[in-house]
Amino acid sequence: MLQLRSILNVADNTGAKKVALIGIPGKGNRRLAYVGEVVNVSVKEAIPYSQVKKAREYQR
């Protein structure tokens, strides 16, 4: 089971290393995801010069 805000290791070739789970589309207000489900994530750590970029955190 995966919870919202979980930090996950990525196993593909996009260049992302770590991502944070931010949502489960189509499941309403559910807070848990299971293996095989589609989830929305935000990239927290990436390889330099890769296809994806690290998410920027804005300071207020």
C-alpha positions, 0 to 999 in steps of 0.5 A: 500500500502507498500513502499520499506523500510517500517517497518512492524510488523510480525504476524507469529510464526517464532520469527521475530518481525519487518521486513523491505520491501526490494523488490517485486520479479517479478514486475520489478522496481515497488516501491509499494506492495499491500495486498496479494503480495509476498515481500522480507524482512529483519528481523530487530528485533527478539525474542531471541533464535528464528528460525530467526536471526536479519540481521547484519549491516556491518560497513565500 
